[in-house]
Amino acid sequence: MLLKNGYAYRLSLFTETNNKYMATIDQCKKQTEFIAGKSGYGAYLSPDNFDLLFNKAQLQYFNALYKNYYATQRISDSLSVFKSDPLPIVIPGDGVYPLDPNFKVLHIDAITHVYNGKPFPVIRVEDDKLANHLSSEYDAPDLQFPIYTKYKSSIKFNPVNLATASMVYFKSPATVKWNYTIVNQRAVYSATGSTHPEWADNDIENIINLILVDLAQNMNDQNLQNYSARKNQQGS
């Protein structure tokens, strides 16, 4: 919600698609520039600067939601578009499963393994704790109580002969791009080649607010900081 002449109103920048309100990247840019312009920051962000700010803000927002993923239905709904179906994986004999970069795995939600016809969770163990688990008399992994450690481009399973598992993960949000052509020395939006956000409208508003916080801090803009603080207090 924005305030104008003492009245609250909301910009109708969002497009209804498949019964969900999804914003194009151009609509997000216009919304951001409108609010920033009202604060006196200026009504224009360069395409590259806006792309950088939006992608930074959406990842920050995603990680904040993920920390509280199971807390509320709203958070679960916000992240549901990024959650995969269970993915069957075949684990090589050395126990190292290479992550396909096309999956864009950001967070692993759960990994399960079937042993004697029953599913068992594969427990995540961080790398600094792995040696203790492998050498432990009581916590050493086996086929009934396996473990995994996630690295940048692979997952290491123990015991190494696990063979198969099923993984549910959250992919990274699409890297947005406000594409353009140059007309009369000005950047003019082009839908062709643009990449749009995958968030619903309420989430877009929160992401834009994070952009405004970033802008305000960089410009030491008190009006913009006050606006962003009000939005955070409203919990929008």
C-alpha positions in Angstrom: 0.0 0.0 0.0 1.1 3.5 -0.8 0.0 6.9 0.6 -1.0 9.7 -1.7 -2.8 12.9 -0.5 -3.7 11.2 2.7 -5.4 8.2 1.1 -4.1 4.6 0.9 -4.1 3.0 -2.5 -2.3 0.2 -4.3 -0.8 0.4 -7.7 -2.5 -2.0 -10.2 0.8 -3.3 -11.7 0.1 -7.0 -11.5 -1.2 -9.3 -14.2 -3.6 -12.1 -13.5 -2.2 -15.4 -14.8 -3.7 -18.8 -14.0 -5.6 -17.3 -11.1 -2.5 -15.9 -9.5 -1.2 -12.4 -9.7 2.3 -12.4 -11.2 4.3 -9.2 -12.0 6.4 -8.8 -15.0 9.9 -7.5 -14.5 8.9 -4.2 -16.2 6.0 -3.7 -13.7 8.4 -4.4 -10.8 10.8 -1.8 -12.2 8.0 0.8 -12.6 6.8 0.2 -9.0 10.3 0.5 -7.6 11.0 3.7 -9.5 7.6 5.2 -8.6 8.2 4.8 -4.9 11.8 5.9 -5.0 10.8 8.9 -7.1 8.2 9.9 -4.5 10.9 10.0 -1.9 13.0 12.3 -4.0 15.6 9.7 -4.9 14.8 9.9 -8.6 12.5 8.1 -10.9 14.9 6.1 -12.9 17.1 3.0 -12.2 19.4 1.8 -15.0 18.5 -1.7 -16.2 21.7 -3.3 -15.0 21.4 -1.6 -11.6 17.8 -2.7 -11.2 18.6 -6.3 -12.2 21.4 -6.4 -9.6 19.2 -4.9 -6.9 16.2 -7.2 -7.6 18.2 -10.4 -7.8 20.0 -9.5 -4.5 16.8 -8.7 -2.8 14.9 -11.8 -3.9 17.6 -14.1 -2.7 17.7 -12.3 0.6 13.9 -12.6 0.8 14.0 -16.3 -0.1 16.5 -17.1 2.6 14.6 -15.2 5.2 11.4 -17.2 4.3 13.2 -20.5 4.2 14.4 -20.1 7.8 10.7 -20.1 8.8 9.4 -22.4 6.1 7.3 -24.6 8.4 6.1 -21.7 10.6 3.0 -20.5 8.6 1.0 -21.5 5.6 1.7 -18.1 4.0 5.4 -18.8 4.0 4.8 -22.3 2.7 2.7 -20.9 -0.1 5.2 -18.3 -1.0 8.0 -20.9 -1.5 5.9 -23.6 -3.0 6.6 -22.5 -6.6 10.3 -23.2 -5.9 9.9 -26.7 -4.3 10.6 -29.7 -6.4 8.7 -33.0 -6.6 10.6 -36.0 -5.1 13.5 -36.6 -7.4 14.8 -40.2 -7.6 18.6 -40.2 -7.6 21.1 -43.0 -8.3 24.2 -42.6 -6.2 27.6 -43.6 -7.7 29.7 -46.3 -5.9 31.9 -43.7 -4.3 28.9 -42.1 -2.6 29.3 -38.8 -4.3 26.3 -37.6 -6.2 27.0 -34.7 -8.6 24.4 -32.0 -8.6 23.1 -31.1 -12.0 23.5 -27.3 -12.3 20.2 -27.2 -14.3 18.4 -28.2 -11.0 19.6 -24.9 -9.4 19.5 -26.5 -6.0 19.5 -23.8 -3.3 18.3 -25.7 -0.3 17.7 -29.4 0.2 14.4 -30.0 2.0 14.6 -33.7 2.6 16.4 -36.9 1.4 14.9 -40.3 2.0 16.2 -43.9 1.4 14.3 -47.1 1.3 15.7 -49.9 3.4 14.0 -53.3 3.7 10.9 -51.8 2.1 10.7 -48.9 4.6 11.6 -45.2 4.0 14.2 -43.7 6.3 15.4 -40.1 6.4 18.9 -39.4 5.3 20.2 -37.0 7.9 22.3 -33.9 6.9 25.7 -33.7 8.6 27.9 -30.6 8.0 31.4 -31.2 6.8 33.0 -30.1 10.1 31.1 -32.9 11.9 31.5 -35.6 9.3 34.7 -37.1 10.6 33.2 -37.5 14.1 30.2 -39.3 12.7 32.2 -41.7 10.6 34.5 -42.6 13.4 31.8 -42.9 16.1 31.0 -46.2 17.6 27.4 -45.1 18.1 26.7 -42.6 15.3 28.5 -44.3 12.4 26.1 -44.3 9.4 24.6 -47.5 8.0 21.9 -48.3 5.5 19.2 -47.8 8.1 20.6 -44.5 9.4 22.5 -42.9 6.5 23.8 -39.4 6.3 24.7 -36.9 3.7 26.9 -33.8 3.4 26.1 -31.1 0.8 28.9 -29.4 -1.0 28.8 -26.7 -3.7 28.4 -29.1 -6.6 27.8 -32.5 -5.1 26.3 -34.4 -2.2 28.4 -36.9 -0.3 26.5 -39.9 1.1 27.5 -42.3 3.8 27.6 -45.2 3.7 28.9 -45.0 0.2 26.9 -48.1 -0.9 23.5 -46.4 -0.4 22.8 -46.8 -4.2 19.5 -44.9 -4.4 17.6 -42.1 -2.6 14.8 -39.6 -3.2 15.5 -35.8 -2.8 13.1 -32.9 -2.4 14.8 -29.5 -2.8 14.2 -25.8 -3.3 15.5 -24.3 -6.5 17.0 -20.8 -6.8 14.6 -18.1 -8.0 15.0 -17.3 -11.6 17.6 -14.6 -12.2 15.5 -11.7 -13.5 16.5 -9.5 -16.4 14.9 -6.3 -17.6 15.9 -6.5 -21.3 15.8 -3.4 -23.5 16.6 -1.8 -26.8 18.1 1.6 -27.2 15.7 4.1 -28.8 16.7 7.8 -29.1 19.6 7.1 -26.6 17.1 5.7 -24.0 16.7 2.2 -22.8 13.2 1.0 -23.8 11.8 -2.2 -22.2 11.7 -5.3 -24.4 9.6 -8.3 -23.3 11.8 -10.4 -25.7 14.8 -11.6 -23.8 13.4 -10.4 -20.4 13.2 -12.9 -17.5 10.3 -12.3 -15.1 10.1 -13.1 -11.3 8.3 -16.2 -10.2 6.8 -14.6 -7.0 3.2 -13.7 -6.2 2.2 -10.1 -5.8 2.5 -9.9 -2.0 6.0 -11.3 -2.2 6.9 -8.9 -5.0 6.0 -6.0 -2.7 8.2 -7.3 0.0 11.1 -7.7 -2.4 10.7 -4.2 -3.7 10.7 -3.0 -0.1 14.1 -4.7 0.3 15.3 -2.9 -2.8 14.2 0.4 -1.3 16.0 -0.3 1.9 19.2 -1.0 -0.1 18.7 2.2 -2.1 18.0 4.3 1.0 21.1 3.0 2.8 23.3 3.6 -0.2 21.9 7.1 -0.7 21.5 8.0 3.0 17.9 8.8 2.0 15.9 9.3 5.3 12.5 9.6 3.5 13.0 6.3 1.8 14.3 4.7 5.0 11.2 5.9 6.8 8.9 4.5 4.1 10.7 1.1 4.2 10.5 1.0 8.0 6.7 1.7 7.9 6.3 -1.2 5.4 8.3 -3.5 7.7 6.2 -2.6 10.7 3.0 -3.3 8.6 4.4 -6.7 7.9 3.4 -6.5 4.3 
